[in-house]
Every structure is written in structure tokens, then in C-alpha cells.
């Protein structure tokens, strides 16, 4: 139980470091969390895959104008992409209970995914050009599929 609490606390520490620190030297601390997890608990391949998936998905959503970073860029900022491996390090640990049944992961993804984007967007100054309600509804649909898919990947 203590391990799961520690895993959750490290995730939230990394989340706040990324969101509040942006693309600054603070990202080194998030990287230290990820490397530490990799060394002690494994999950390196899953974290790399999540980084790539997240970078592609979030960049695609950015190109569709779902959210707006100033200045405009080709890929999402590194701090946003770093949130994906941080999430991946929880899938086999503190969030393992959310993997089954699949609808639990879908429901949690539909709620927690958009809430994370909303909170992170407000703290980091990310704009939602389509409006908050439309963006959150769209992200709920996306994350209802993404979170079970990440769990499926973590189970392999």
C-alpha cells in the first residue's frame, strides 16, 4: 500500500513540476522521477511508448486547434509530452485497479483526462479556442478510449 501511495505522490509531484515549470530546468526533476521509477520498478518501454503516443495525440489535437499554445508551434511543448510517461508509471502500480473492467478505465479516463487538461491548461495558460465546455466534452470522448488503451498496453 505504501508503494502505491508513493507512486501516486511521485506522479502528482511530476505533474505539478511539468505544468508549473513549463519548458524550464524544472523538467530535470520530472526526468529524475521517471528515471528513478524506471530503475526501481521498470516500465521503461511503457513510459517511452506513452511519451510517443502522447506527443503524437496531443500534437494532433493542437493542430486541430483543440488547445492553443503561445507561441504557436509544430509539436506540443515538452512539459505536456512529459505528462504521458508520468501517467504510464502509474498504470501497473497505483492505478492498476482501474484496468478492469474496461468500462471503469473508460469512465475514469472520460472524467479524469479532461479534468487534468482543464487544470493544467489553467495553470499553464493554455487556451481552448473552441471553448472550455466543447473542449472538455471532446477530450472526454478521446480519453474514454485512450485510458483503456494505455491499460491494455501496460498489460502486455
C-alpha positions as CSV (number, residue, x, y, z in Angstrom):
1,X,0.0,0.0,0.0
2,X,2.8,2.4,0.9
3,X,4.4,1.7,-2.5
4,X,1.2,2.7,-4.3
5,X,0.8,5.9,-2.3
6,X,4.5,6.8,-3.1
7,X,3.8,6.1,-6.8
8,X,0.8,8.4,-6.7
9,X,2.7,11.2,-4.9
10,X,5.6,11.0,-7.3
11,X,3.1,11.2,-10.2
12,X,1.5,14.3,-8.8
13,X,4.8,15.9,-8.0
14,X,5.9,15.3,-11.6
15,X,2.6,16.6,-12.9
16,X,2.9,19.9,-10.9
17,X,6.6,20.2,-11.9
18,X,5.7,19.9,-15.6
19,X,2.7,22.1,-15.6
20,X,4.0,24.9,-13.3
21,X,7.7,24.7,-14.5
22,X,6.9,24.6,-18.2
23,X,9.9,24.1,-20.5
24,X,12.4,25.2,-17.9
25,X,15.1,23.5,-15.9
26,X,12.5,22.1,-13.6
27,X,11.8,19.4,-16.1
28,X,15.0,17.8,-14.9
29,X,13.2,16.9,-11.7
30,X,10.4,15.2,-13.6
31,X,13.0,13.3,-15.6
32,X,14.7,12.2,-12.3
33,X,11.3,10.9,-11.2
34,X,10.9,8.9,-14.4
35,X,14.4,7.5,-14.4
36,X,14.0,6.6,-10.7
37,X,10.8,4.7,-11.5
38,X,12.5,3.0,-14.4
39,X,15.5,1.9,-12.3
40,X,13.4,0.7,-9.3
41,X,10.2,-0.5,-10.9
42,X,10.8,-0.9,-14.6
43,X,8.1,0.2,-17.0
44,X,10.7,1.9,-19.3
45,X,9.3,0.6,-22.5
46,X,5.8,1.6,-21.5
47,X,6.9,5.1,-20.5
48,X,8.7,5.6,-23.8
49,X,5.6,4.3,-25.7
50,X,3.3,6.6,-23.8
51,X,5.6,9.6,-24.5
52,X,5.5,8.9,-28.2
53,X,1.7,8.2,-28.2
54,X,1.1,11.4,-26.1
55,X,3.3,13.5,-28.3
56,X,1.5,12.4,-31.4
57,X,-2.0,12.6,-29.9
58,X,-1.6,16.0,-28.2
59,X,0.2,17.5,-31.3
60,X,-2.6,16.3,-33.5
61,X,-5.2,17.8,-31.1
62,X,-3.2,21.0,-31.2
63,X,-3.1,21.0,-35.0
64,X,-6.9,20.7,-34.8
65,X,-6.9,23.8,-32.7
66,X,-8.3,22.0,-29.6
67,X,-5.8,23.9,-27.5
68,X,-3.5,26.7,-28.2
69,X,0.0,27.4,-27.0
70,X,1.6,30.8,-27.3
71,X,3.7,31.0,-29.4
72,X,2.3,28.5,-32.0
73,X,4.5,25.5,-32.6
74,X,4.7,22.4,-34.6
75,X,4.8,20.0,-31.6
76,X,3.3,20.4,-28.2
77,X,5.7,21.7,-25.5
78,X,8.0,19.1,-23.9
79,X,6.3,19.7,-20.5
80,X,3.0,18.4,-21.9
81,X,4.6,15.4,-23.5
82,X,6.3,14.5,-20.3
83,X,3.0,14.1,-18.5
84,X,2.4,10.9,-20.6
85,X,5.3,8.8,-19.2
86,X,4.4,10.1,-15.8
87,X,0.9,8.7,-16.2
88,X,2.4,5.5,-17.7
89,X,4.4,4.9,-14.5
90,X,1.1,4.6,-12.5
91,X,-0.7,2.1,-14.7
92,X,0.9,-1.0,-13.2
93,X,1.0,0.4,-9.7
94,X,-1.3,2.9,-8.0
95,X,-3.8,2.9,-11.0
96,X,-3.7,-0.8,-11.6
97,X,-7.1,-1.2,-10.0
98,X,-8.7,0.9,-12.8
99,X,-7.7,-1.5,-15.6
100,X,-10.6,-4.0,-15.2
101,X,-13.4,-3.9,-16.1
102,X,-12.6,-2.0,-19.2
103,X,-15.6,0.4,-18.7
104,X,-14.1,1.5,-15.4
105,X,-11.0,2.7,-17.2
106,X,-13.1,4.3,-19.9
107,X,-15.2,6.1,-17.3
108,X,-12.2,7.3,-15.3
109,X,-10.5,8.4,-18.5
110,X,-13.6,10.3,-19.6
111,X,-13.7,12.2,-16.3
112,X,-10.0,12.5,-15.1
113,X,-8.5,13.1,-18.5
114,X,-10.4,16.3,-19.3
115,X,-10.1,17.5,-15.7
116,X,-6.3,17.1,-15.9
117,X,-6.2,19.1,-19.2
118,X,-8.5,21.8,-17.7
119,X,-6.4,22.2,-14.5
120,X,-3.1,22.1,-16.4
121,X,-4.4,24.5,-19.0
122,X,-5.5,27.0,-16.4
123,X,-2.2,26.7,-14.5
124,X,0.0,26.9,-17.6
125,X,-2.0,29.4,-19.6
126,X,-3.1,27.1,-22.4
127,X,-6.1,28.4,-24.4
128,X,-9.1,26.4,-25.5
129,X,-10.2,28.1,-28.8
130,X,-13.5,26.1,-29.1
131,X,-14.4,27.0,-25.5
132,X,-14.0,25.1,-22.4
133,X,-17.2,23.0,-22.5
134,X,-16.8,21.8,-26.1
135,X,-13.1,21.0,-25.5
136,X,-13.8,19.1,-22.3
137,X,-16.6,17.1,-24.0
138,X,-14.2,16.2,-26.9
139,X,-11.4,15.3,-24.5
140,X,-13.8,13.1,-22.6
141,X,-14.6,11.1,-25.7
142,X,-10.9,10.8,-26.6
143,X,-9.8,9.8,-23.1
144,X,-12.6,7.2,-22.8
145,X,-10.7,5.4,-25.5
146,X,-7.1,6.4,-24.6
147,X,-7.1,5.3,-20.9
148,X,-8.3,1.7,-21.6
149,X,-5.8,1.5,-24.5
150,X,-3.0,2.5,-22.2
151,X,-4.0,-0.1,-19.7
152,X,-4.2,-2.7,-22.5
153,X,-0.7,-1.7,-23.5
154,X,0.5,-1.9,-19.8
155,X,-0.9,-5.4,-19.5
156,X,1.3,-6.7,-22.4
